[in-house]
Amino acid sequence: MATYSRLPGSVALITLQNPPVNALSAAVRQGIVDTVQRALKDPKVTSVVICGQNGRFCGGADIREFAGPMLGPPLVPMIHAIEAVDKPVVAAIEGVALGGGLELALGCHYRIAHSKALLGLPEVTLGLLPAAGGTQRLPRLIGLTAALDLITTGRHISAAEALKLGILDQVTDSNAVDLAVDFVRSVAGQPLDSRRLSTLACPCPPDVDSLLDKVMAQVRQRSRGALAPVACVQALRAAATLPYTQGMEKERDLMATLFNSGQARALQYAFFSQRVVGKWSLPSGANWNNSTGRTISKAAVIGLGTMGRGIVVALALTGMSVVAVETQEKQLAEASQAVPAMLQREAGRRSLATPPGVITFSSNLQDVSEVELVIEAVFENMALKLQVFRHLASVCGPGTLLCSNTSGLDMDQLAAVTKSPALVVGMHFFAPAHVMKLLEVVCGPRSSPEAVATAMQLGKRMGKVSVAVGNCPGFVGNRMLKPYLEQANFLLEEGATPQQVDEALEEFGFPMGVFRMSDLSGLDVGWRIRKEAGLTGPGVEPSRTRQGRRYSPLPDQVCEAGRLGQKTGRGWYQYDGPGGRVARSDPWVHIFLEAYRAQHGLVARSIAPEEILERCLYALINEGFNILQEAMAAGPEHIDAIYVFGYGWPRHRGGPMFHAGQVGLGRVLERLEHHHHNHPDVPHLEPSTLLRRLVAGGSPPVQKWREFINKDRVHSQL
Ligand SMILES: CCCCCCCCCCCCC[C@H](O)CC(=O)SCCNC(=O)CCNC(=O)[C@H](O)C(C)(C)COP(=O)(O)OP(=O)(O)OC[C@H]1O[C@@H](n2cnc3c(N)ncnc32)[C@H](O)[C@@H]1OP(=O)(O)O
């Protein structure tokens, strides 16, 4: 709703009230319509200020309403009515003015904001465009070029930038509402025509068409199949080339198309998933709301390889002191050069004037004795990690939180060698650790609520999307990756090329296909894991069945040929040299694949992109159902957030579990059954019990899966 009060000096103050972000729900819109009418009719009122309750102007349209029928007064005429008022209306912006919130402010005649306010039109991130006049008023106010940037990226900008762009009329460090009230009194009675943005011409550069074409090409390349960024450019073309009324018609038509698209549903689901995962809970009943984490001011990182260095930077960026330990002198010397430079660069990228945090480098593990939390980031080897944990247990106080950046080893085994297993959790970062948004917080069966809460809070401080997961091999993300990689290798055996597989996945929306990604990460990573698992290496039978199931030795053989990916200049592709980035098809790989197939009596067949996608993605999704069934992830949103923020799953497809729902669970089940029938020696293709149960239960929407999952949980970890 919205409240109305009359202030001395003939000012009407309208306050939006819909905690926590004053979203423009039907009740709020009705409140605005009613209070604006009241201000118009009241002869004693000469001017109006609109603000939001609790220091937040408005977070935009109520996204939850998009799932149902639209009720209440529509936004577009409401904002037109405000613009048409013949008494000056000022938006007093505190906190946020986002989406419909900024569009409402653009309908006002003036905008005044607190210096800490954030403004933006982030609709594109929800699969939409600013359809309450935003695509038509903003370019008329700040020009086409700047509007294209803000609307196609959806980025939030500071009040200072908004002032510079001309979105704001004034910015204050003190109370924005008080300033707006004083200001509106001073402009009462002045002409308003030039303040009505819909009546202005759109400032454009001389060659509008070439600008729009250039931005459209950039957007198409960047958005990898997403519809909304393209529609945003189309709407802005209308703003630049058509009268306002026709521009608004174009905005409405484009919005209608987007609004009903699966992409908008997926992106809105992704928005809420990101928030759902913050609300973790443990089987004990401990959860985000009733558990208190420690505030860490001094932490240590053990191991300064690529991951360790990124973690040091991520921690230092929060402002805490970090002890960075590396026992190999050469690696330590390199890291103490590289890390400060990384910190400086990242601070610059985040527009921080000076890099926060103090980093101390050391080769002595003893130097971590005073810290409150340690993150071990040594080589992925259980024996080595156990050795480090034993050492930490003797060096650190009993109250120190001990975390491991393992990407899939047993956290409980590590906890068992410490004095306080309850204070052990996994913190699985993704490379580069100071950039990637995802953090898997691995809750072992003995991890205390305090330890989990501390890791989750620390993740938030580092700007991560932290997802609590259970302790199983590979946790959630890497566990699901295994069947995906396995299928990609099998497809090569059966006749596909690395390019065909990658193209199908990139067409689906991944930034990189599986083979290009493997070359980037280094093929030796998986090779080492397979050797440790006894799947390959000296003395292992070179057959295509290992440990009782189909196995492809292809990636091992590529590594044995010295091709470890980009770092050696050769892998599944060839590069310009070691460290080269541009992947080119390599005749060696094609000859190698032909020889391999001939050796094993395999006849290459032509494989359609649909089969590539089904085999790779449905195998991955099927493992997701197994994970849910075993309660290693609390819900499908958790898996989806992991894949969107850590594995490049296209956000406009929601995540693997959401995608399964969109494809249709019955269809996913039927295709898995089909592929399992053809490949009975591949257990990952055998449909999960949970998937069968969901299909038998009428394929409920993803939000209802929990009801089915709970029936299956025996040894619940989350
Ligand atoms: C026949 C078909 C016809 C089709 C035509 C249809 C025409 C429809 C006309 C529509 C007109 C378009 C209007 C407009 O252009 C569209 C929009 O405005 S879309 C919304 C744009 N706004 C945003 O994207 C902002 C989203 N929110 C945020 O970014 C952040 O929440 C925040 C505001 C920066 C605050 O961040 P935090 O402080 O960290 O808090 P949280 O993020 O945790 O949020 C707290 C809580 O609030 C919920 N929430 C936040 N924003 C919204 C929102 N806009 N609507 C609903 N709920 C919101 C959030 O989910 C949290 O709740 P919880 O999930 O924890 O319960």
The ligand as a Gaussian input file, in Angstrom:
#p B3LYP/6-31G(d) Opt

LIG

0 1
 C       -0.602000     -11.256000     -22.163000
 C        0.723000     -10.899000     -21.609000
 C        0.853000      -9.458000     -21.375000
 C        2.218000      -9.208000     -20.985000
 C        2.413000      -7.836000     -20.584000
 C        2.689000      -7.809000     -19.133000
 C        2.909000      -6.421000     -18.777000
 C        3.342000      -6.366000     -17.361000
 C        3.677000      -4.960000     -17.088000
 C        4.827000      -4.978000     -16.211000
 C        5.498000      -3.661000     -16.303000
 C        6.967000      -3.878000     -16.130000
 C        7.502000      -3.267000     -14.887000
 C        8.982000      -3.384000     -14.726000
 O        9.647000      -2.925000     -15.861000
 C        9.360000      -4.804000     -14.417000
 C       10.147000      -4.899000     -13.139000
 O       10.268000      -3.987000     -12.371000
 S       10.822000      -6.404000     -12.823000
 C       11.638000      -6.146000     -11.268000
 C       12.899000      -5.390000     -11.386000
 N       13.572000      -5.343000     -10.110000
 C       14.571000      -6.125000      -9.796000
 O       15.031000      -6.922000     -10.574000
 C       15.123000      -6.002000      -8.406000
 C       15.167000      -7.350000      -7.766000
 N       15.650000      -7.274000      -6.395000
 C       16.944000      -7.134000      -6.091000
 O       17.797000      -6.985000      -6.920000
 C       17.296000      -7.181000      -4.645000
 O       16.298000      -7.872000      -3.983000
 C       17.456000      -5.786000      -3.992000
 C       16.254000      -4.922000      -4.235000
 C       18.720000      -5.108000      -4.539000
 C       17.620000      -5.972000      -2.460000
 O       18.676000      -6.889000      -2.209000
 P       18.879000      -7.498000      -0.742000
 O       18.837000      -6.440000       0.250000
 O       20.083000      -8.355000      -0.823000
 O       17.602000      -8.386000      -0.459000
 P       17.121000      -9.726000      -1.188000
 O       17.570000      -9.753000      -2.582000
 O       17.466000     -10.876000      -0.336000
 O       15.549000      -9.513000      -1.228000
 C       14.812000      -9.471000      -0.029000
 C       13.493000     -10.152000      -0.290000
 O       12.745000      -9.368000      -1.210000
 C       12.381000     -10.171000      -2.333000
 N       12.353000      -9.286000      -3.511000
 C       13.312000      -8.466000      -3.894000
 N       12.935000      -7.794000      -4.982000
 C       11.711000      -8.206000      -5.279000
 C       10.770000      -7.872000      -6.295000
 N       11.022000      -6.945000      -7.224000
 N        9.591000      -8.520000      -6.298000
 C        9.300000      -9.444000      -5.362000
 N       10.133000      -9.793000      -4.356000
 C       11.328000      -9.176000      -4.330000
 C       13.425000     -11.234000      -2.382000
 O       12.961000     -12.347000      -3.081000
 C       13.655000     -11.506000      -0.911000
 O       12.587000     -12.280000      -0.436000
 P       12.789000     -13.801000      -0.077000
 O       13.090000     -14.467000      -1.394000
 O       13.956000     -13.842000       0.848000
 O       11.517000     -14.227000       0.510000

